[in-house]
Amino acid sequence: MEELGARERAVLALERRGFAGPGAKERAIREQLGLAPVRYYQLLNALLDDPRALAHDPITVNRLRRVRAGRREDR
């Protein structure tokens, strides 16, 4: 199985961080990754279904999967 690319690893690393204040995460997405927040969340959502991401960072991926599942149930 291939390893995650640098961008994918950076997305997961950003998700592990905590952010203080509104807009801080979106600012970090733009400054550190050079992505629009919408594109970032598209990549992140795809990563949650990628077995390589689960192997790379199971704690973060499983936490985000639970959050995503909870949001789907609320709809």
Distance bins in CASP14 RR format, pairs under 12 A and 6 or more apart:
PFRMAT RR
TARGET T0000
AUTHOR 0000-0000-0000
RMODE 2
METHOD distances of the structure
MODEL  1
1 50 0 0 0 0 0 1 0 0 0 0 0
1 51 1 0 0 1 0 0 0 0 0 0 0
1 52 1 0 0 1 0 0 0 0 0 0 0
1 53 0 0 0 0 0 1 0 0 0 0 0
1 54 0 0 0 0 0 1 0 0 0 0 0
1 55 1 0 0 1 0 0 0 0 0 0 0
1 56 0 0 0 0 0 1 0 0 0 0 0
2 8 0 0 0 0 0 1 0 0 0 0 0
2 50 0 0 0 0 0 1 0 0 0 0 0
2 51 0 0 0 0 0 1 0 0 0 0 0
2 52 1 0 0 1 0 0 0 0 0 0 0
2 53 0 0 0 0 0 1 0 0 0 0 0
2 55 0 0 0 0 0 1 0 0 0 0 0
2 56 0 0 0 0 0 1 0 0 0 0 0
3 9 0 0 0 0 1 0 0 0 0 0 0
3 50 0 0 0 0 0 1 0 0 0 0 0
3 51 0 0 0 0 0 1 0 0 0 0 0
3 52 1 0 0 1 0 0 0 0 0 0 0
3 53 0 0 0 0 0 1 0 0 0 0 0
3 55 0 0 0 0 1 0 0 0 0 0 0
3 56 1 0 0 1 0 0 0 0 0 0 0
4 10 0 0 0 0 1 0 0 0 0 0 0
4 11 0 0 0 0 1 0 0 0 0 0 0
4 12 1 0 0 1 0 0 0 0 0 0 0
4 13 0 0 0 0 0 1 0 0 0 0 0
4 43 0 0 0 0 0 1 0 0 0 0 0
4 46 0 0 0 0 0 1 0 0 0 0 0
4 47 1 0 0 1 0 0 0 0 0 0 0
4 50 1 0 0 1 0 0 0 0 0 0 0
4 51 0 0 0 0 0 1 0 0 0 0 0
4 52 1 0 1 0 0 0 0 0 0 0 0
4 53 1 0 0 1 0 0 0 0 0 0 0
4 54 0 0 0 0 0 1 0 0 0 0 0
4 55 0 0 0 0 1 0 0 0 0 0 0
4 56 1 0 1 0 0 0 0 0 0 0 0
4 57 0 0 0 0 1 0 0 0 0 0 0
4 61 0 0 0 0 0 1 0 0 0 0 0
5 11 0 0 0 0 1 0 0 0 0 0 0
5 12 0 0 0 0 0 1 0 0 0 0 0
5 13 0 0 0 0 0 1 0 0 0 0 0
5 43 0 0 0 0 0 1 0 0 0 0 0
5 47 0 0 0 0 0 1 0 0 0 0 0
5 50 0 0 0 0 0 1 0 0 0 0 0
5 52 0 0 0 0 1 0 0 0 0 0 0
5 53 0 0 0 0 0 1 0 0 0 0 0
5 56 0 0 0 0 1 0 0 0 0 0 0
6 12 0 0 0 0 0 1 0 0 0 0 0
6 13 0 0 0 0 0 1 0 0 0 0 0
6 33 0 0 0 0 0 1 0 0 0 0 0
6 56 0 0 0 0 0 1 0 0 0 0 0
7 13 0 0 0 0 0 1 0 0 0 0 0
7 14 0 0 0 0 0 1 0 0 0 0 0
7 29 0 0 0 0 0 1 0 0 0 0 0
7 32 0 0 0 0 0 1 0 0 0 0 0
7 33 1 0 0 1 0 0 0 0 0 0 0
7 34 0 0 0 0 1 0 0 0 0 0 0
7 35 0 0 0 0 1 0 0 0 0 0 0
7 39 0 0 0 0 0 1 0 0 0 0 0
7 40 0 0 0 0 1 0 0 0 0 0 0
7 43 1 0 0 1 0 0 0 0 0 0 0
7 44 0 0 0 0 0 1 0 0 0 0 0
7 46 0 0 0 0 0 1 0 0 0 0 0
7 47 0 0 0 0 1 0 0 0 0 0 0
7 53 0 0 0 0 0 1 0 0 0 0 0
8 14 0 0 0 0 0 1 0 0 0 0 0
8 15 0 0 0 0 0 1 0 0 0 0 0
8 33 0 0 0 0 0 1 0 0 0 0 0
8 35 0 0 0 0 0 1 0 0 0 0 0
8 40 0 0 0 0 0 1 0 0 0 0 0
8 43 1 0 0 1 0 0 0 0 0 0 0
8 44 0 0 0 0 1 0 0 0 0 0 0
8 46 0 0 0 0 1 0 0 0 0 0 0
8 47 1 0 1 0 0 0 0 0 0 0 0
8 48 0 0 0 0 0 1 0 0 0 0 0
8 50 1 0 0 1 0 0 0 0 0 0 0
8 52 1 0 0 1 0 0 0 0 0 0 0
8 53 1 0 0 1 0 0 0 0 0 0 0
8 54 0 0 0 0 0 1 0 0 0 0 0
8 55 0 0 0 0 0 1 0 0 0 0 0
8 56 0 0 0 0 1 0 0 0 0 0 0
8 57 0 0 0 0 1 0 0 0 0 0 0
8 60 0 0 0 0 0 1 0 0 0 0 0
8 61 0 0 0 0 0 1 0 0 0 0 0
9 15 0 0 0 0 0 1 0 0 0 0 0
9 16 0 0 0 0 0 1 0 0 0 0 0
9 33 0 0 0 0 0 1 0 0 0 0 0
9 43 0 0 0 0 0 1 0 0 0 0 0
9 47 0 0 0 0 1 0 0 0 0 0 0
9 50 0 0 0 0 0 1 0 0 0 0 0
9 52 0 0 0 0 1 0 0 0 0 0 0
9 53 0 0 0 0 1 0 0 0 0 0 0
9 55 0 0 0 0 0 1 0 0 0 0 0
9 56 1 0 0 1 0 0 0 0 0 0 0
9 57 0 0 0 0 1 0 0 0 0 0 0
9 60 0 0 0 0 0 1 0 0 0 0 0
10 16 0 0 0 0 0 1 0 0 0 0 0
10 17 0 0 0 0 0 1 0 0 0 0 0
10 28 0 0 0 0 0 1 0 0 0 0 0
10 29 0 0 0 0 0 1 0 0 0 0 0
10 31 0 0 0 0 0 1 0 0 0 0 0
10 32 1 0 0 1 0 0 0 0 0 0 0
10 33 1 0 1 0 0 0 0 0 0 0 0
10 34 0 0 0 0 1 0 0 0 0 0 0
10 35 0 0 0 0 1 0 0 0 0 0 0
10 40 0 0 0 0 1 0 0 0 0 0 0
10 43 0 0 0 0 1 0 0 0 0 0 0
10 44 0 0 0 0 0 1 0 0 0 0 0
10 47 0 0 0 0 0 1 0 0 0 0 0
10 56 0 0 0 0 0 1 0 0 0 0 0
10 57 0 0 0 0 0 1 0 0 0 0 0
11 17 0 0 0 0 0 1 0 0 0 0 0
11 25 0 0 0 0 0 1 0 0 0 0 0
11 28 0 0 0 0 0 1 0 0 0 0 0
11 29 0 0 0 0 1 0 0 0 0 0 0
11 32 0 0 0 0 0 1 0 0 0 0 0
11 33 1 0 0 1 0 0 0 0 0 0 0
11 34 0 0 0 0 0 1 0 0 0 0 0
11 35 0 0 0 0 1 0 0 0 0 0 0
11 37 0 0 0 0 0 1 0 0 0 0 0
11 39 0 0 0 0 0 1 0 0 0 0 0
11 40 1 0 0 1 0 0 0 0 0 0 0
11 41 0 0 0 0 1 0 0 0 0 0 0
11 42 0 0 0 0 0 1 0 0 0 0 0
11 43 1 0 1 0 0 0 0 0 0 0 0
11 44 1 0 1 0 0 0 0 0 0 0 0
11 45 0 0 0 0 0 1 0 0 0 0 0
11 46 0 0 0 0 1 0 0 0 0 0 0
11 47 1 0 0 1 0 0 0 0 0 0 0
11 48 0 0 0 0 0 1 0 0 0 0 0
11 50 0 0 0 0 0 1 0 0 0 0 0
11 53 0 0 0 0 1 0 0 0 0 0 0
11 56 0 0 0 0 0 1 0 0 0 0 0
11 57 0 0 0 0 0 1 0 0 0 0 0
11 60 0 0 0 0 1 0 0 0 0 0 0
11 61 0 0 0 0 0 1 0 0 0 0 0
11 64 0 0 0 0 0 1 0 0 0 0 0
12 33 0 0 0 0 0 1 0 0 0 0 0
12 40 0 0 0 0 0 1 0 0 0 0 0
12 43 0 0 0 0 0 1 0 0 0 0 0
12 44 0 0 0 0 1 0 0 0 0 0 0
12 46 0 0 0 0 0 1 0 0 0 0 0
12 47 1 0 0 1 0 0 0 0 0 0 0
12 48 0 0 0 0 1 0 0 0 0 0 0
12 50 0 0 0 0 0 1 0 0 0 0 0
12 52 0 0 0 0 0 1 0 0 0 0 0
12 53 1 0 0 1 0 0 0 0 0 0 0
12 54 0 0 0 0 0 1 0 0 0 0 0
12 55 0 0 0 0 0 1 0 0 0 0 0
12 56 1 0 0 1 0 0 0 0 0 0 0
12 57 1 0 1 0 0 0 0 0 0 0 0
12 58 0 0 0 0 0 1 0 0 0 0 0
12 59 0 0 0 0 0 1 0 0 0 0 0
12 60 1 0 1 0 0 0 0 0 0 0 0
12 61 1 0 0 1 0 0 0 0 0 0 0
12 62 0 0 0 0 0 1 0 0 0 0 0
12 63 0 0 0 0 0 1 0 0 0 0 0
12 64 0 0 0 0 1 0 0 0 0 0 0
13 28 0 0 0 0 0 1 0 0 0 0 0
13 29 0 0 0 0 0 1 0 0 0 0 0
13 32 0 0 0 0 1 0 0 0 0 0 0
13 33 0 0 0 0 1 0 0 0 0 0 0
13 44 0 0 0 0 0 1 0 0 0 0 0
13 47 0 0 0 0 0 1 0 0 0 0 0
13 53 0 0 0 0 0 1 0 0 0 0 0
13 56 0 0 0 0 0 1 0 0 0 0 0
13 57 0 0 0 0 1 0 0 0 0 0 0
13 60 0 0 0 0 1 0 0 0 0 0 0
14 24 0 0 0 0 0 1 0 0 0 0 0
14 25 1 0 0 1 0 0 0 0 0 0 0
14 26 0 0 0 0 0 1 0 0 0 0 0
14 27 0 0 0 0 0 1 0 0 0 0 0
14 28 1 0 0 1 0 0 0 0 0 0 0
14 29 1 0 0 1 0 0 0 0 0 0 0
14 30 0 0 0 0 0 1 0 0 0 0 0
14 31 0 0 0 0 0 1 0 0 0 0 0
14 32 1 0 0 1 0 0 0 0 0 0 0
14 33 1 0 0 1 0 0 0 0 0 0 0
14 34 0 0 0 0 0 1 0 0 0 0 0
14 35 0 0 0 0 1 0 0 0 0 0 0
14 37 0 0 0 0 0 1 0 0 0 0 0
14 40 1 0 0 1 0 0 0 0 0 0 0
14 41 0 0 0 0 0 1 0 0 0 0 0
14 43 0 0 0 0 0 1 0 0 0 0 0
14 44 0 0 0 0 1 0 0 0 0 0 0
14 47 0 0 0 0 0 1 0 0 0 0 0
14 57 0 0 0 0 0 1 0 0 0 0 0
14 60 0 0 0 0 1 0 0 0 0 0 0
14 64 0 0 0 0 0 1 0 0 0 0 0
15 25 0 0 0 0 1 0 0 0 0 0 0
15 28 0 0 0 0 0 1 0 0 0 0 0
15 29 0 0 0 0 0 1 0 0 0 0 0
15 33 0 0 0 0 0 1 0 0 0 0 0
15 40 0 0 0 0 1 0 0 0 0 0 0
15 41 0 0 0 0 0 1 0 0 0 0 0
15 43 0 0 0 0 0 1 0 0 0 0 0
15 44 1 0 0 1 0 0 0 0 0 0 0
15 45 0 0 0 0 0 1 0 0 0 0 0
15 47 0 0 0 0 1 0 0 0 0 0 0
15 48 0 0 0 0 1 0 0 0 0 0 0
15 53 0 0 0 0 0 1 0 0 0 0 0
15 56 0 0 0 0 0 1 0 0 0 0 0
15 57 0 0 0 0 1 0 0 0 0 0 0
15 59 0 0 0 0 0 1 0 0 0 0 0
15 60 1 0 1 0 0 0 0 0 0 0 0
15 61 0 0 0 0 1 0 0 0 0 0 0
15 62 0 0 0 0 0 1 0 0 0 0 0
15 63 0 0 0 0 1 0 0 0 0 0 0
15 64 1 0 0 1 0 0 0 0 0 0 0
15 65 0 0 0 0 0 1 0 0 0 0 0
15 67 0 0 0 0 0 1 0 0 0 0 0
15 68 0 0 0 0 0 1 0 0 0 0 0
16 25 0 0 0 0 0 1 0 0 0 0 0
16 28 0 0 0 0 0 1 0 0 0 0 0
16 44 0 0 0 0 0 1 0 0 0 0 0
16 56 0 0 0 0 0 1 0 0 0 0 0
16 57 1 0 0 1 0 0 0 0 0 0 0
16 58 0 0 0 0 0 1 0 0 0 0 0
16 59 0 0 0 0 1 0 0 0 0 0 0
16 60 1 0 1 0 0 0 0 0 0 0 0
16 61 0 0 0 0 0 1 0 0 0 0 0
16 63 0 0 0 0 1 0 0 0 0 0 0
16 64 0 0 0 0 0 1 0 0 0 0 0
17 24 0 0 0 0 1 0 0 0 0 0 0
17 25 0 0 0 0 1 0 0 0 0 0 0
17 28 1 0 0 1 0 0 0 0 0 0 0
17 29 0 0 0 0 0 1 0 0 0 0 0
17 32 0 0 0 0 1 0 0 0 0 0 0
17 60 0 0 0 0 0 1 0 0 0 0 0
18 24 0 0 0 0 1 0 0 0 0 0 0
18 25 1 0 0 1 0 0 0 0 0 0 0
18 28 0 0 0 0 1 0 0 0 0 0 0
18 60 0 0 0 0 0 1 0 0 0 0 0
19 25 1 0 1 0 0 0 0 0 0 0 0
19 26 0 0 0 0 1 0 0 0 0 0 0
19 27 0 0 0 0 1 0 0 0 0 0 0
19 28 1 0 0 1 0 0 0 0 0 0 0
19 29 0 0 0 0 0 1 0 0 0 0 0
19 32 0 0 0 0 0 1 0 0 0 0 0
20 27 0 0 0 0 0 1 0 0 0 0 0
20 28 0 0 0 0 0 1 0 0 0 0 0
21 27 0 0 0 0 1 0 0 0 0 0 0
21 28 0 0 0 0 0 1 0 0 0 0 0
23 29 0 0 0 0 1 0 0 0 0 0 0
23 30 0 0 0 0 0 1 0 0 0 0 0
23 31 0 0 0 0 0 1 0 0 0 0 0
23 37 0 0 0 0 1 0 0 0 0 0 0
24 30 0 0 0 0 0 1 0 0 0 0 0
24 31 0 0 0 0 0 1 0 0 0 0 0
24 32 0 0 0 0 0 1 0 0 0 0 0
24 37 0 0 0 0 0 1 0 0 0 0 0
25 31 0 0 0 0 0 1 0 0 0 0 0
25 32 0 0 0 0 0 1 0 0 0 0 0
25 33 0 0 0 0 0 1 0 0 0 0 0
25 35 0 0 0 0 0 1 0 0 0 0 0
25 37 0 0 0 0 1 0 0 0 0 0 0
25 40 0 0 0 0 1 0 0 0 0 0 0
25 41 0 0 0 0 0 1 0 0 0 0 0
25 44 0 0 0 0 0 1 0 0 0 0 0
26 32 0 0 0 0 0 1 0 0 0 0 0
26 33 0 0 0 0 0 1 0 0 0 0 0
26 34 0 0 0 0 0 1 0 0 0 0 0
26 35 0 0 0 0 0 1 0 0 0 0 0
26 36 0 0 0 0 1 0 0 0 0 0 0
26 37 1 0 1 0 0 0 0 0 0 0 0
26 38 0 0 0 0 0 1 0 0 0 0 0
26 39 0 0 0 0 0 1 0 0 0 0 0
26 40 0 0 0 0 1 0 0 0 0 0 0
26 41 0 0 0 0 0 1 0 0 0 0 0
27 33 0 0 0 0 0 1 0 0 0 0 0
27 34 0 0 0 0 0 1 0 0 0 0 0
27 35 0 0 0 0 0 1 0 0 0 0 0
27 37 0 0 0 0 1 0 0 0 0 0 0
27 40 0 0 0 0 0 1 0 0 0 0 0
28 34 0 0 0 0 0 1 0 0 0 0 0
28 35 0 0 0 0 0 1 0 0 0 0 0
28 37 0 0 0 0 1 0 0 0 0 0 0
28 40 0 0 0 0 1 0 0 0 0 0 0
29 35 1 0 1 0 0 0 0 0 0 0 0
29 36 1 0 0 1 0 0 0 0 0 0 0
29 37 1 0 1 0 0 0 0 0 0 0 0
29 38 0 0 0 0 1 0 0 0 0 0 0
29 39 0 0 0 0 1 0 0 0 0 0 0
29 40 1 0 1 0 0 0 0 0 0 0 0
29 41 0 0 0 0 1 0 0 0 0 0 0
29 42 0 0 0 0 0 1 0 0 0 0 0
29 43 0 0 0 0 0 1 0 0 0 0 0
29 44 0 0 0 0 1 0 0 0 0 0 0
30 36 1 0 0 1 0 0 0 0 0 0 0
30 37 1 0 0 1 0 0 0 0 0 0 0
30 38 0 0 0 0 0 1 0 0 0 0 0
30 39 0 0 0 0 0 1 0 0 0 0 0
30 40 0 0 0 0 1 0 0 0 0 0 0
31 37 0 0 0 0 0 1 0 0 0 0 0
31 40 0 0 0 0 0 1 0 0 0 0 0
32 40 0 0 0 0 0 1 0 0 0 0 0
33 39 0 0 0 0 1 0 0 0 0 0 0
33 40 1 0 0 1 0 0 0 0 0 0 0
33 41 0 0 0 0 0 1 0 0 0 0 0
33 43 0 0 0 0 1 0 0 0 0 0 0
33 44 0 0 0 0 0 1 0 0 0 0 0
34 40 0 0 0 0 1 0 0 0 0 0 0
34 43 0 0 0 0 0 1 0 0 0 0 0
35 41 0 0 0 0 1 0 0 0 0 0 0
35 42 0 0 0 0 1 0 0 0 0 0 0
35 43 1 0 0 1 0 0 0 0 0 0 0
35 44 0 0 0 0 0 1 0 0 0 0 0
36 42 0 0 0 0 1 0 0 0 0 0 0
36 43 0 0 0 0 0 1 0 0 0 0 0
37 43 0 0 0 0 0 1 0 0 0 0 0
37 44 0 0 0 0 0 1 0 0 0 0 0
38 44 0 0 0 0 0 1 0 0 0 0 0
38 45 0 0 0 0 0 1 0 0 0 0 0
39 45 0 0 0 0 0 1 0 0 0 0 0
39 46 0 0 0 0 0 1 0 0 0 0 0
40 46 0 0 0 0 0 1 0 0 0 0 0
40 47 0 0 0 0 0 1 0 0 0 0 0
41 47 0 0 0 0 0 1 0 0 0 0 0
41 48 0 0 0 0 0 1 0 0 0 0 0
41 64 0 0 0 0 0 1 0 0 0 0 0
41 68 0 0 0 0 0 1 0 0 0 0 0
42 48 0 0 0 0 0 1 0 0 0 0 0
43 49 0 0 0 0 0 1 0 0 0 0 0
43 50 0 0 0 0 0 1 0 0 0 0 0
43 53 0 0 0 0 0 1 0 0 0 0 0
44 50 0 0 0 0 0 1 0 0 0 0 0
44 53 0 0 0 0 1 0 0 0 0 0 0
44 57 0 0 0 0 0 1 0 0 0 0 0
44 60 0 0 0 0 0 1 0 0 0 0 0
44 61 0 0 0 0 1 0 0 0 0 0 0
44 64 1 0 0 1 0 0 0 0 0 0 0
44 65 0 0 0 0 0 1 0 0 0 0 0
44 67 0 0 0 0 0 1 0 0 0 0 0
44 68 0 0 0 0 1 0 0 0 0 0 0
45 53 0 0 0 0 0 1 0 0 0 0 0
45 61 0 0 0 0 0 1 0 0 0 0 0
45 64 0 0 0 0 1 0 0 0 0 0 0
45 65 0 0 0 0 0 1 0 0 0 0 0
45 67 0 0 0 0 0 1 0 0 0 0 0
45 68 1 0 0 1 0 0 0 0 0 0 0
45 71 0 0 0 0 0 1 0 0 0 0 0
45 72 0 0 0 0 0 1 0 0 0 0 0
46 52 0 0 0 0 0 1 0 0 0 0 0
46 53 0 0 0 0 1 0 0 0 0 0 0
46 61 0 0 0 0 0 1 0 0 0 0 0
46 64 0 0 0 0 0 1 0 0 0 0 0
46 68 0 0 0 0 0 1 0 0 0 0 0
47 53 1 0 1 0 0 0 0 0 0 0 0
47 54 0 0 0 0 1 0 0 0 0 0 0
47 55 0 0 0 0 0 1 0 0 0 0 0
47 56 0 0 0 0 1 0 0 0 0 0 0
47 57 0 0 0 0 1 0 0 0 0 0 0
47 60 0 0 0 0 1 0 0 0 0 0 0
47 61 1 0 0 1 0 0 0 0 0 0 0
47 64 0 0 0 0 1 0 0 0 0 0 0
47 65 0 0 0 0 0 1 0 0 0 0 0
47 68 0 0 0 0 0 1 0 0 0 0 0
48 54 0 0 0 0 1 0 0 0 0 0 0
48 57 0 0 0 0 0 1 0 0 0 0 0
48 58 0 0 0 0 0 1 0 0 0 0 0
48 60 0 0 0 0 1 0 0 0 0 0 0
48 61 1 0 0 1 0 0 0 0 0 0 0
48 62 0 0 0 0 1 0 0 0 0 0 0
48 63 0 0 0 0 0 1 0 0 0 0 0
48 64 1 0 1 0 0 0 0 0 0 0 0
48 65 1 0 1 0 0 0 0 0 0 0 0
48 66 0 0 0 0 0 1 0 0 0 0 0
48 67 0 0 0 0 1 0 0 0 0 0 0
48 68 1 0 0 1 0 0 0 0 0 0 0
48 69 0 0 0 0 1 0 0 0 0 0 0
48 71 0 0 0 0 0 1 0 0 0 0 0
48 72 0 0 0 0 0 1 0 0 0 0 0
49 61 0 0 0 0 1 0 0 0 0 0 0
49 64 0 0 0 0 0 1 0 0 0 0 0
49 65 0 0 0 0 1 0 0 0 0 0 0
49 68 0 0 0 0 1 0 0 0 0 0 0
50 56 0 0 0 0 1 0 0 0 0 0 0
50 57 0 0 0 0 0 1 0 0 0 0 0
50 61 0 0 0 0 1 0 0 0 0 0 0
50 64 0 0 0 0 0 1 0 0 0 0 0
50 65 0 0 0 0 0 1 0 0 0 0 0
51 58 0 0 0 0 0 1 0 0 0 0 0
51 61 0 0 0 0 1 0 0 0 0 0 0
52 58 0 0 0 0 0 1 0 0 0 0 0
52 61 0 0 0 0 1 0 0 0 0 0 0
53 59 0 0 0 0 0 1 0 0 0 0 0
53 60 0 0 0 0 1 0 0 0 0 0 0
53 61 1 0 1 0 0 0 0 0 0 0 0
53 62 0 0 0 0 0 1 0 0 0 0 0
53 64 0 0 0 0 1 0 0 0 0 0 0
53 65 0 0 0 0 0 1 0 0 0 0 0
54 60 0 0 0 0 1 0 0 0 0 0 0
54 61 1 0 1 0 0 0 0 0 0 0 0
54 62 1 0 0 1 0 0 0 0 0 0 0
54 63 0 0 0 0 0 1 0 0 0 0 0
54 64 0 0 0 0 0 1 0 0 0 0 0
54 65 0 0 0 0 1 0 0 0 0 0 0
55 61 0 0 0 0 1 0 0 0 0 0 0
55 62 0 0 0 0 0 1 0 0 0 0 0
57 63 0 0 0 0 1 0 0 0 0 0 0
57 64 0 0 0 0 1 0 0 0 0 0 0
57 65 0 0 0 0 0 1 0 0 0 0 0
58 64 0 0 0 0 0 1 0 0 0 0 0
58 65 0 0 0 0 0 1 0 0 0 0 0
59 65 0 0 0 0 0 1 0 0 0 0 0
59 66 0 0 0 0 0 1 0 0 0 0 0
60 66 0 0 0 0 0 1 0 0 0 0 0
60 67 0 0 0 0 0 1 0 0 0 0 0
61 67 0 0 0 0 0 1 0 0 0 0 0
61 68 0 0 0 0 0 1 0 0 0 0 0
62 68 0 0 0 0 0 1 0 0 0 0 0
62 69 0 0 0 0 0 1 0 0 0 0 0
63 69 0 0 0 0 0 1 0 0 0 0 0
63 70 0 0 0 0 0 1 0 0 0 0 0
64 70 0 0 0 0 0 1 0 0 0 0 0
64 71 0 0 0 0 0 1 0 0 0 0 0
65 71 0 0 0 0 0 1 0 0 0 0 0
65 72 0 0 0 0 0 1 0 0 0 0 0
66 72 0 0 0 0 0 1 0 0 0 0 0
66 73 0 0 0 0 0 1 0 0 0 0 0
67 73 0 0 0 0 0 1 0 0 0 0 0
67 74 0 0 0 0 0 1 0 0 0 0 0
68 74 0 0 0 0 0 1 0 0 0 0 0
68 75 0 0 0 0 0 1 0 0 0 0 0
69 75 0 0 0 0 0 1 0 0 0 0 0
END
